Amino acid sequence: MTELHPGTLVVLLDEHDPHVLPAAALRALRTAAVVCGGPAWTEFGADPVPADPAGAGTAAPLVLITADERDPAATALIGAGAPVLRAPRRPGSGLVAAAAVMDRLRSPGGCPWDAEQDHDSLRQYLVEETFELLEAIEDGDRAAVREELGDVLLQVLFHARVAREHPDDPFDVDDVAHDLVTKLVGRHPHVFAAADPAVRDASSQQVRWEELKQQEKKRESSVDGVALGQPAVALAAKLVQRVRRAGLPVDLLPEGDDTGTTLFAVAALGKIAGEEPETELRQVARRFAADVRSAEAAARVQGHDPAALSPEEWRRFWPR
């Protein structure tokens, strides 16, 4: 087999960022006799891809620019021994592509269902996807965590795209990202500005974060900004945490012997002890669900209908 010219090369671009060339390709591009690529690159002066790229690459240095490793021309050159120079993926290039897909789905000619949604109709999906992500984290399933993070990201992109169409107060995903950057930089002066003596470790940074948030938002109460729609156990723990950081006595808990007051007190005392009551309760609930399934399976193995079991029979099948 005829060897390729030493200057022949395949430049493989990031599929999410296909117009950004790696700096390392510049020398090869200067010395190449032929620089070729698909329609996206012929617009910028690249030559059309030869019918026989491997043959053309033997006579003179040829550089093929493509974002698709399965491109027949790339396959032919790589099969003939051409080296591949891969463009490094720029942080955020995938986010740009995801935002573009969401824009297309929501725009005229896109998905009819997506076009009909608004903030209210999407609320249930945001909650569902968040809890599915939480479950994946608890299970330690990395593949599921990756997938569920994407589903949560979809909700962010979807809501931001809906917000862009508001007649009086529109904003888009770039505005959301800009506000987030401003917040992160402002809340980390020890990283992005002069050293902050109030930040010595992770614990003091958490306190400093709340102090800076209080100053930014000009809150009148230590419990302003606590999301009252979160699960009740997490809500109780968050309220007590805020009160404690403000220096208020945390023993001033609601009084009473009803179920709600008792649950609040247990959650509060757990948080004060450094625990996460919501996480603790979820772990117990998941363990209980697993025990129920185990007992039901054991009953079926012995020919019993779980729905017809008496309390005594349930105890016999319950995991020890």
C-alpha positions in Angstrom: 0.0 0.0 0.0 1.3 3.5 -0.9 2.2 5.5 2.1 0.4 8.8 2.8 2.4 12.0 2.5 3.8 12.9 6.0 1.7 16.1 6.1 -1.6 14.4 5.5 -3.9 14.7 8.5 -7.5 14.4 9.7 -8.6 17.3 12.0 -11.6 16.0 14.0 -13.7 18.9 15.4 -16.0 18.9 18.4 -19.4 18.1 17.0 -21.0 20.7 19.3 -18.5 23.4 18.3 -17.7 22.5 14.7 -16.3 25.9 13.6 -13.5 26.1 16.1 -10.2 24.7 14.9 -7.5 23.5 17.4 -4.5 25.7 17.5 -2.3 22.7 17.0 -3.7 22.3 13.5 -2.4 25.7 12.2 1.1 24.5 11.2 -0.4 21.6 9.2 -2.9 23.9 7.5 -0.2 26.3 6.4 1.9 23.6 4.8 -0.9 21.5 3.3 -1.3 21.4 -0.5 -5.0 20.6 -0.1 -7.3 21.6 2.8 -10.7 20.1 2.3 -14.0 19.7 4.2 -17.7 19.4 3.9 -20.1 22.3 2.8 -19.7 24.1 6.1 -16.0 24.5 5.4 -16.1 25.1 1.6 -17.9 28.3 2.5 -14.7 29.4 4.2 -12.5 28.6 1.3 -11.7 24.9 1.9 -11.6 22.6 -1.1 -14.3 20.0 -1.8 -13.4 16.5 -0.5 -11.6 14.5 -3.3 -13.3 11.4 -4.6 -10.3 9.4 -3.4 -9.0 11.3 -0.4 -6.5 8.6 0.6 -5.1 8.6 -3.0 -4.9 12.4 -3.0 -3.1 12.3 0.4 -0.2 10.3 -1.0 0.8 12.8 -3.7 0.8 15.9 -1.5 0.0 16.9 2.1 -3.8 16.9 2.5 -5.7 18.0 5.6 -9.4 16.9 6.0 -11.5 19.0 8.4 -14.6 17.2 9.7 -16.7 16.9 12.8 -17.8 13.4 12.0 -15.3 10.5 12.6 -17.7 8.3 10.6 -17.3 10.5 7.5 -16.3 8.2 4.6 -13.4 10.5 3.7 -12.2 10.5 7.3 -12.6 6.7 7.5 -10.6 6.3 4.3 -7.7 8.5 5.5 -7.6 7.0 9.0 -7.7 3.5 7.5 -4.7 4.5 5.3 -2.8 5.6 8.3 -3.5 9.3 8.6 -3.0 10.7 12.1 -6.0 12.3 13.8 -5.8 15.6 15.6 -8.8 16.0 17.8 -10.1 19.5 18.8 -10.4 19.7 22.6 -13.9 20.1 23.8 -14.4 23.6 25.0 -16.3 23.8 28.4 -19.9 24.7 27.7 -20.0 23.7 24.0 -22.5 21.0 24.8 -24.7 23.5 26.7 -24.8 25.8 23.6 -25.9 22.8 21.5 -28.6 21.9 24.0 -29.9 25.4 24.1 -30.0 25.4 20.3 -32.0 22.2 20.3 -34.5 23.5 22.8 -34.9 26.7 20.8 -35.7 24.6 17.7 -38.2 22.5 19.5 -40.0 25.6 20.9 -39.9 27.6 17.6 -42.4 27.5 14.7 -42.0 24.2 12.9 -40.8 22.5 16.0 -42.6 20.2 18.5 -46.3 21.0 18.9 -46.3 19.7 22.5 -43.3 21.8 23.5 -44.9 24.9 21.9 -47.9 24.6 24.2 -46.1 24.4 27.5 -45.7 27.2 30.0 -44.1 27.6 33.4 -47.2 26.2 35.2 -47.6 23.2 33.0 -43.9 22.3 33.4 -43.8 22.5 37.2 -44.6 18.8 37.7 -41.8 17.7 35.5 -39.3 19.9 37.3 -40.3 18.2 40.6 -40.3 14.7 39.1 -36.9 15.0 37.4 -35.4 16.5 40.6 -36.5 13.6 42.7 -35.4 11.1 40.0 -32.0 12.7 40.2 -32.0 12.5 44.0 -32.9 8.8 43.8 -30.1 8.1 41.3 -27.6 9.8 43.6 -28.8 7.8 46.6 -28.5 4.6 44.5 -24.9 5.5 43.5 -25.9 4.8 39.9 -23.5 7.1 37.9 -25.1 6.3 34.5 -28.5 7.3 36.0 -27.0 10.4 37.6 -25.7 11.5 34.2 -29.0 10.9 32.5 -31.1 12.6 35.3 -28.8 15.6 35.3 -29.6 16.0 31.6 -33.3 15.8 32.4 -33.0 18.5 35.1 -31.0 20.6 32.7 -33.8 20.2 30.1 -36.2 21.8 32.6 -33.9 24.8 33.1 -33.5 25.3 29.3 -37.2 24.8 28.8 -38.2 27.4 31.4 -35.7 29.8 30.1 -36.9 29.4 26.6 -40.5 30.0 27.7 -39.4 33.1 29.6 -38.0 34.5 26.4 -41.5 34.9 25.0 -42.9 36.9 27.9 -44.5 40.1 26.5 -43.5 42.4 29.3 -40.5 41.0 31.1 -38.6 38.5 28.8 -35.3 36.9 29.7 -33.4 34.0 28.2 -30.9 31.3 29.2 -28.0 33.7 28.7 -29.6 36.1 31.1 -30.0 33.3 33.6 -26.4 32.2 33.1 -25.1 35.9 33.5 -27.0 36.3 36.7 -25.6 33.1 38.0 -22.0 34.1 37.2 -22.6 37.5 38.9 -23.9 35.7 42.0 -21.1 33.1 42.2 -18.4 35.8 41.8 -20.1 38.0 44.3 -20.5 35.2 46.9 -16.9 34.1 46.6 -14.8 37.3 47.1 -12.0 35.2 48.6 -11.6 33.5 45.1 -12.4 36.3 42.6 -11.2 39.4 44.6 -9.0 40.1 47.6 -8.6 37.6 50.3 -11.6 37.4 52.7 -10.4 36.9 56.3 -13.9 35.7 57.2 -13.4 32.6 55.1 -11.0 30.0 56.6 -12.6 26.7 55.6 -15.8 25.2 54.1 -17.8 25.8 57.3 -16.9 29.5 57.5 -17.5 29.9 53.7 -21.1 28.6 54.3 -21.7 31.2 56.9 -20.2 33.9 54.7 -22.4 32.8 51.8 -25.5 33.4 54.0 -24.2 36.8 55.2 -23.5 38.0 51.7 -26.9 36.7 50.5 -28.6 38.6 53.4 -26.8 41.8 52.3 -27.6 41.4 48.6 -31.3 40.6 49.1 -31.8 43.1 52.0 -33.9 40.5 53.9 -35.6 41.6 57.0 -36.0 38.2 58.5 -33.5 35.3 59.0 -36.1 33.0 57.4 -36.9 35.1 54.4 -36.1 33.2 51.2 -36.7 29.8 52.6 -38.7 27.8 50.0 -41.9 26.9 51.8 -42.8 24.5 49.1 -40.1 22.0 49.8 -40.8 18.7 51.6 -41.9 19.3 55.2 -39.0 17.6 57.0 -36.4 19.5 54.9 -38.4 22.7 55.4 -38.3 22.3 59.2 -34.6 21.6 59.1 -33.9 24.6 56.9 -35.9 27.0 59.1 -34.0 25.9 62.2 -30.7 26.1 60.4 -31.4 29.7 59.4 -32.5 30.6 62.9 -29.4 29.1 64.4 -27.1 31.0 62.1 -28.8 34.2 63.0 -28.0 33.6 66.6 -31.6 33.1 67.8 -32.3 30.5 70.4 -33.2 27.2 68.7 -34.9 25.8 71.7 -37.9 28.0 71.0 -39.6 25.2 69.1 -43.4 25.0 68.6 -45.1 23.4 71.6 -47.7 20.7 71.5 -48.1 16.9 71.3 -49.7 16.6 67.9 -48.0 14.8 65.1 -46.9 17.9 63.2 -45.3 19.5 66.2 -43.5 16.2 67.2 -42.2 15.8 63.6 -41.0 19.4 63.5 -39.1 18.9 66.8 -37.5 15.7 65.7 -36.4 17.3 62.4 -35.1 20.4 64.3 -33.1 18.4 66.8 -31.6 16.2 64.1 -30.4 19.3 62.2 -29.0 20.9 65.3 -27.1 17.6 65.9 -25.5 18.0 62.4 -27.7 15.5 60.6 -29.8 15.8 57.5 -33.3 14.8 58.6 -34.8 14.6 55.1 -32.0 12.3 53.9 -32.2 10.2 57.1 -36.0 9.8 56.7 -35.7 9.0 53.0 -33.1 6.2 53.7 -35.4 4.7 56.3 -38.4 4.9 53.9 -36.4 3.3 51.1 -35.3 0.5 53.5 -38.9 0.0 54.5 -40.0 -0.3 50.9 -37.3 -2.8 50.2 -38.4 -4.9 53.2 -42.0 -4.8 52.0 -40.9 -6.1 48.6 -38.8 -8.8 50.2 -41.6 -10.0 52.4 -44.1 -10.0 49.5 -41.6 -12.1 47.4 -41.0 -14.6 50.2 -44.8 -15.0 50.6 -45.3 -15.6 46.9 -42.5 -18.2 46.9 -44.5 -20.2 49.5 -47.7 -19.8 47.5 -49.3 -17.0 49.5 -51.1 -13.9 48.2 -49.4 -10.9 50.0 -52.7 -9.0 50.0 -54.4 -11.8 52.0 -51.7 -12.1 54.7 -52.7 -11.7 58.3 -50.5 -9.5 60.6 -49.0 -12.7 62.1 -48.1 -14.0 58.7 -46.6 -10.7 57.7 -44.3 -10.9 60.7 -43.2 -14.4 59.6 -42.1 -13.2 56.2 -40.6 -9.9 57.4 -36.8 -9.6 56.9 -34.8 -10.0 60.1 
